[in-house]
């Protein structure tokens, strides 16, 4: 009888663990969270039935049952997702965390971003996410110059954080 109890408890524990994993999407997980945490969840939920994307004003989620949730971005910042590439890219303007896939997965990338006045606002190495993107949180209403370096190659481009600006940048080819 003790064996049956242990087996039953083991089965319940495994079922409970599967339901409680942070990657199991739930609308309740979005209540009261920061936009940065919303982006993390959206990235973690890639491959699930939840659709997610980010605009210049909010992180948007649509659940399989049709329910939608929006997590507003900060009034002074927005996020731009960049997928540097060597061989393959896709055209994109709005970053869909649930669908966009970049070429360089989990790759260290040196990122340098300067504002219009030439002041460096980001100068660090970051690792691209499993979706091949890196996410930059930048002040709004600005134009920035960005230089990316990885695998002995580099790319330069311009980013804007204006109303209606793209949140997905896929045209920075490392050469």
Secondary structure as UniProt FT lines:
FT   HELIX           2..20
FT   TURN            22..23
FT   HELIX           27..30
FT   TURN            31..32
FT   HELIX           35..44
FT   TURN            45..47
FT   STRAND          51..54
FT   STRAND          58..62
FT   TURN            64..65
FT   STRAND          68..72
FT   TURN            75..76
FT   STRAND          77..82
FT   TURN            97..99
FT   TURN            105..106
FT   STRAND          108..115
FT   TURN            116..117
FT   STRAND          120..127
FT   TURN            130..131
FT   STRAND          134..139
FT   STRAND          143..150
FT   TURN            151..152
FT   STRAND          153..160
FT   TURN            163..164
FT   STRAND          168..169
//
